[in-house]
Each structure stands twice: as structure tokens, then as C-alpha cells.
Amino acid sequence: MRRPKDRDFLETTEGLLFCVVGYLHPPGRYVAYLKYTPADTGKWARGDVAYRRELPYYHVRHVRRTLEWLEAEHPRYLWTDPATGLRFSHVPEDAVMRHYAPERRLAGIVASPADSLERETSDLTTLLSRAGGLPTELFGVSGSILIGLHSPVFSDIDLLVYGGDNARRLRAVIDGLTDEGLVPLPDDRRARWRAETAARFGLEPEAVADLEARRWHYRLFRGRYVSLHPTRAEHEIREAYGDRHYTPLGRAVVEASVTDASEAMFLPAVYRVTDVRWREGEPGPLEEIVAFEGLYGNAAEAGERVLVTGHLEAERAGGRRLVVGSGFLADGGSLRVLR
């Protein structure tokens, strides 16, 4: 069994369900945020156990609330990472009762779907596999379907595709699948997303409209909301935990030109930058912008100029990066393309 990676789930001995973040995990621990907890009643259920969703959507302020709850109820899950200085939720290896791997769960669904939602998931996977010329083994399923809490009445389908090149192949063909039931989101739903996102993240309407226009991987399949998330294949995980250590330098605001956005589809999204102009913070070299907030994945392309608010970190071996979606900042920061 491989090590946990982005968008896998971990179930603990207490029945807590965590979603794994990224690919770099310290020895004996896994970086993850709390998503579901057992409850007396709840919209989500598995057998006789109901669950409450602790994170309605990913945002620093919501994650902070889960950290406060864990601090009070299960403090062993809070840990300060010496590589970054950030205190965050980490699941100890000895607390993991079950590791949910998206590709294994999806393979079981494709082989034998158990309900109408699983049949839709299987059909969607088959459609994307055929359209992209990719084997179904390169896909996975996350979210409530992965952990068996889903409801055919209201649950979405959150698919993963492993590998950057595979994701680019799907992006190139996805607009041609409307006759097979995979269609763009309708105007009213897009308008609602723009309004909610502007309010949640404190963004200007123009910036939200630009982000929305780049959301190629959110669709409806037979009327059901679906998302497709590029995830690193094993050979694309080229860094190991501890390869780099960072010293926090505080909030910074910069303008920069993107030179490489080939890894901006993943979480965290990575943008290589040059020609940096400092509006706030400690001026100096800056090589990359790293976004842990999924909203800012695929938010800019090479050749575009961006305005970024984030947390500045210095690598102890040299070099610096600006992090968006960091717990060091109350609002997490932001990234938008300048016109």
C-alpha cells in the first residue's frame, strides 16, 4: 500500500475522518484537515453512524476552527512542523485505523457499483477514460463517495486524475462531451458561485470572474455536480519531507510575472515567478508562489502578471517563497491576474 497523498482520507481510532493535504509528510505523521466527525444526527451516514461535516468548504478560517476543536478534544492531532514552523493538524501513524485510497475505491465501484450514484460515478469514469484515451486505473474518487458517506440524493462526484499530462489530455477534450451528458455549469449556478466566492474570500467581482472562467474541471454530469482534480502521480512526487526547511518572515504583497505554471493544477499549486515588485514585506529574491488554497489552482498561466498576498518564507538553504492559504495569515491571502 502506498503512502497517503493529496485527497486520500484517513479514519482514526476515534472515528474522525481527515482529508490528506499534499505529498510531504513528516515521519510518523500525515498532514490532513478534519472533514467529518461522528454525530448523533447528521446529513451524512454510514450504516447506523451519522456524521457531521466539520468543513463546509476549505478556507483558512474554517480550518482554524477545526484546529481549535482538536486542541480542546484531541490535542494529539495538533503538531508544529519544524520544517515550516506552522502548527497544523497531523494524524499520527499509530492513530490511523483505515487509509482510503481513491484509486482503489474507484476500481471497486467500476467493477461493481452498489447504488445509483456509484453507477453514475462508474459511467463518468468510463466516459473520461474513453475520451482521454486513459485507462480507468489512472482515476480515483474522493469526497463522501470515497469513505462511504454519500447519498444518491444530494452527494457530488469528486473524481481525481493522476498525472499532469493525463489532466492536460482531459482538459483538451472535456468541452466535446456535452452530447454525452457532461456539460458546463449553467449560468445561474456560475453566478451563484461568483457571488458566494466574492463574499467568502473578500475578492473583487472582476477577480472572481477571472477565476471562474478558468474552472474547466467543474461540470454537471446528467444533472449532478462533478469535479475533476489533477493529482500527482507517484513519479511526479520529486521532493521528500525535510528536503527544505523554511523560516517565517511574515505577510507580503507582491506583483510578479509567472514564468512556469505547469504545476499549478495540483494542490499545492506552484507558480515560478520573476520580475518581482514588492508592495509590502521584506524585499529580496522570490522564486515561487505556492498556493494551498484550491481556489487559486490554475489561477494564472505563464506570461501573465499576478498580484499576490501571502506569507513570506525563507528557505534555510537559500531562496524564498510566498505561500497563499497559509495558516499564518487570518485570511489566507489571495492571488489574482493583473490586467
C-alpha positions in Angstrom: 0.0 0.0 0.0 1.4 3.4 -1.0 1.8 6.3 1.5 -1.1 8.7 1.8 -1.2 11.6 -0.5 -3.4 14.6 -1.5 -7.1 13.9 -1.3 -6.8 10.5 0.3 -8.8 10.1 3.5 -7.7 8.7 6.9 -10.0 7.3 9.5 -8.7 7.4 13.1 -9.3 5.1 16.0 -11.9 7.6 17.4 -13.8 7.6 14.1 -12.6 11.0 12.9 -12.2 11.4 9.1 -9.4 13.5 7.8 -8.6 14.6 4.3 -4.9 14.4 3.4 -3.2 17.6 2.2 -0.3 17.5 -0.3 2.5 15.0 -0.6 5.1 15.9 2.1 4.5 14.2 5.4 6.9 14.1 8.4 8.0 10.7 9.7 5.2 9.0 11.6 2.6 11.7 10.8 0.3 12.8 7.9 -0.7 16.4 7.1 -4.5 16.4 6.9 -7.5 18.5 7.9 -10.5 17.3 9.8 -13.6 16.8 7.5 -16.1 14.6 9.2 -16.8 13.6 12.8 -19.3 11.1 14.3 -22.6 12.8 15.5 -25.9 11.8 17.0 -27.6 13.0 13.8 -26.3 14.2 10.5 -26.9 14.5 6.8 -24.1 12.1 6.1 -24.3 8.5 7.4 -22.6 5.1 7.1 -24.6 2.3 8.4 -26.0 3.3 11.8 -23.4 6.0 12.3 -24.2 9.6 11.4 -21.6 12.2 10.6 -21.2 16.0 10.8 -19.2 17.8 8.1 -16.8 20.0 10.0 -15.5 21.8 7.0 -18.3 23.2 4.7 -15.6 24.4 2.3 -11.9 24.8 2.5 -10.8 28.2 3.9 -8.2 29.1 6.4 -10.8 30.4 8.9 -12.8 27.2 8.8 -9.7 25.1 9.1 -8.7 27.2 12.2 -12.0 26.3 13.8 -11.2 22.6 13.4 -7.8 23.1 14.9 -9.3 24.8 17.9 -11.8 21.9 18.4 -9.0 19.4 18.1 -6.9 21.3 20.5 -9.7 21.0 23.1 -10.9 17.5 22.3 -8.0 15.6 20.7 -4.8 17.6 21.2 -2.5 14.8 19.9 -3.6 15.7 16.4 -2.0 19.2 16.7 1.7 19.5 15.9 4.1 22.2 15.0 6.1 21.3 11.9 9.8 22.1 12.4 10.2 22.4 8.6 7.8 25.4 8.4 7.1 26.5 11.9 3.3 26.1 11.2 1.0 24.4 13.8 -1.5 22.3 11.9 -3.4 19.1 12.2 -1.3 16.0 11.7 -2.6 12.4 12.0 -0.1 10.2 13.9 0.6 7.0 12.1 -0.5 4.9 15.1 -3.9 6.6 15.1 -4.8 5.5 11.6 -7.4 2.8 11.6 -8.0 2.9 7.9 -6.4 4.6 4.8 -8.8 5.3 2.0 -7.1 5.3 -1.4 -9.2 6.9 -4.1 -7.9 4.7 -7.0 -8.7 1.5 -5.1 -12.2 2.7 -4.1 -13.0 3.7 -7.7 -11.8 0.4 -9.1 -14.3 -1.3 -6.8 -17.1 1.0 -8.0 -16.3 0.5 -11.7 -16.3 -3.3 -11.1 -19.5 -3.4 -9.1 -21.4 -0.2 -8.4 -23.6 -0.5 -5.3 -26.2 2.3 -5.9 -27.3 4.8 -8.4 -24.6 7.4 -7.5 -21.9 4.8 -7.8 -23.3 3.8 -11.2 -23.1 7.5 -12.3 -19.5 7.6 -11.0 -18.6 4.5 -12.9 -20.2 5.8 -16.1 -18.4 9.2 -15.8 -15.1 7.4 -15.3 -15.7 5.3 -18.3 -16.6 8.4 -20.4 -13.5 10.3 -19.4 -11.3 7.2 -19.8 -12.5 6.7 -23.4 -12.4 10.4 -24.3 -8.9 10.9 -23.0 -7.5 7.6 -24.1 -6.6 6.8 -20.5 -7.1 3.6 -18.5 -9.5 3.8 -15.6 -6.7 2.9 -13.3 -5.4 6.5 -13.6 -8.6 7.8 -11.9 -9.8 7.9 -8.3 -12.7 9.1 -6.4 -12.6 11.3 -3.3 -15.1 13.1 -1.0 -18.0 11.3 0.6 -18.1 8.5 -2.0 -14.5 7.5 -1.1 -15.4 7.0 2.6 -18.9 5.6 2.0 -20.9 8.5 3.5 -22.5 9.5 0.2 -26.2 9.8 -0.6 -27.5 9.4 -4.2 -30.0 12.2 -3.3 -27.5 15.1 -2.7 -23.9 14.0 -3.0 -21.5 15.3 -5.7 -18.9 13.3 -7.6 -15.3 14.3 -6.9 -13.0 12.5 -9.3 -9.2 12.5 -9.4 -7.0 12.0 -12.4 -3.4 11.0 -11.6 -0.6 12.7 -13.6 -0.2 16.2 -15.1 -0.1 15.0 -18.7 -3.2 13.0 -18.2 -5.0 16.0 -16.7 -4.0 18.1 -19.7 -5.3 15.5 -22.1 -8.7 15.6 -20.4 -8.8 19.4 -20.4 -8.3 19.3 -24.2 -11.3 17.1 -24.8 -13.7 17.8 -22.0 -15.7 20.5 -23.9 -16.5 17.9 -26.6 -18.5 15.7 -24.2 -21.7 17.7 -23.9 -23.7 15.3 -26.1 -22.7 12.5 -23.6 -24.1 14.3 -20.6 -21.0 16.2 -19.3 -21.9 19.8 -19.7 -20.7 23.2 -18.4 -22.3 24.6 -15.3 -25.4 26.7 -16.1 -25.3 30.5 -15.9 -27.4 30.7 -12.7 -25.1 28.3 -10.9 -22.0 30.1 -12.1 -23.4 33.4 -10.9 -24.2 31.9 -7.5 -20.6 30.6 -7.2 -19.2 34.0 -8.1 -21.3 35.8 -5.5 -20.5 33.2 -2.8 -16.8 33.2 -3.6 -16.6 37.0 -3.6 -18.2 37.1 -0.1 -16.3 34.2 1.4 -12.8 35.3 0.2 -13.3 39.1 0.1 -12.4 39.3 -3.6 -13.4 41.9 -6.1 -16.1 40.8 -8.7 -13.6 41.1 -11.6 -11.1 38.8 -9.9 -13.7 36.2 -9.1 -15.0 36.3 -12.7 -11.5 35.6 -13.9 -11.1 32.7 -11.6 -14.5 31.3 -12.6 -13.6 31.5 -16.3 -10.6 29.1 -15.7 -12.6 26.5 -13.8 -12.6 23.9 -16.6 -12.8 21.0 -14.2 -16.3 21.7 -12.7 -19.3 20.4 -14.6 -22.6 18.7 -14.5 -23.0 15.1 -15.4 -26.6 14.0 -16.0 -27.6 17.0 -13.8 -25.2 16.1 -10.9 -22.4 18.5 -9.9 -19.0 16.9 -10.5 -15.4 18.0 -10.1 -12.2 16.6 -11.6 -8.9 17.2 -9.6 -5.5 16.6 -11.1 -3.3 14.8 -8.5 0.4 14.0 -8.7 1.3 10.5 -9.9 3.9 8.8 -7.8 6.7 9.6 -10.2 5.7 13.3 -10.0 6.4 13.5 -6.3 10.0 14.6 -6.6 10.5 16.2 -3.2 10.7 14.4 0.2 9.8 15.8 3.6 12.7 17.6 5.1 14.4 18.4 1.8 13.7 22.0 2.5 13.2 24.0 5.7 11.7 27.4 6.0 11.8 30.4 8.3 8.6 32.5 8.6 9.1 36.1 7.5 5.6 37.5 7.7 3.0 38.9 5.4 4.0 40.2 2.0 2.3 41.6 -1.1 4.0 41.4 -4.5 3.5 41.8 -8.2 5.3 39.2 -10.3 5.4 37.7 -13.7 4.7 33.9 -14.0 7.3 32.0 -15.9 6.1 28.5 -15.3 2.6 27.3 -14.2 2.9 23.6 -15.2 2.4 22.6 -11.6 -0.4 25.0 -10.9 -3.1 22.3 -11.4 -2.0 20.4 -8.3 -2.5 21.1 -4.6 -0.5 22.9 -3.6 -0.3 24.9 -6.8 3.2 26.1 -7.7 4.0 29.2 -9.8 7.5 30.0 -10.8 7.9 33.8 -11.0 10.3 36.6 -11.9 10.4 40.4 -12.2 9.0 40.8 -8.7 7.9 44.2 -7.4 7.4 44.5 -3.7 4.3 46.3 -2.4 4.6 45.1 1.2 7.1 42.9 3.1 10.8 42.3 3.1 12.2 42.9 -0.4 14.6 40.3 -1.7 14.7 37.3 -4.1 11.5 35.4 -4.7 11.4 32.2 -6.8 8.0 30.8 -6.4 4.4 31.3 -5.2 2.8 28.3 -3.6 -1.0 28.1 -3.1 -2.5 25.7 -0.6 -6.0 27.2 -1.2 -7.6 25.2 -4.0 -9.4 28.3 -5.4 -6.0 29.5 -6.7 -5.1 26.4 -8.7 -4.9 27.1 -12.4 -5.4 30.8 -11.5 -2.6 32.1 -13.8 -0.6 31.0 -16.8 3.0 31.6 -17.9 3.4 35.1 -19.2 0.7 36.6 -17.0 1.4 39.1 -14.2 -0.1 38.5 -10.8 -0.8 40.4 -7.6 -0.3 38.1 -4.6 -0.8 38.5 -0.9 0.7 35.7 1.2 3.1 34.6 3.9 6.7 35.0 3.0 9.1 32.2 3.9 12.9 31.9 3.6 14.4 28.5 2.8 17.3 27.9 5.1 19.5 26.7 2.3 18.7 29.8 0.2 15.8 31.1 -1.8 12.3 32.3 -0.7 8.7 31.5 -1.5 5.3 33.3 -0.9 2.6 31.0 0.4 -1.1 31.6 -0.2 -3.6 29.8 2.0 -1.2 29.7 4.9 -2.5 29.4 8.5 -0.1 32.2 9.4 -2.5 34.7 7.9 -6.0 35.2 9.1 -7.5 35.4 5.6 -5.0 33.1 4.0 -4.0 35.6 1.3 -5.0 35.9 -2.4 -3.8 35.6 -5.9 -5.2 37.4 -9.0 -4.1 38.2 -12.5 -3.4 41.8 -13.3 -5.0 43.2 -16.5 
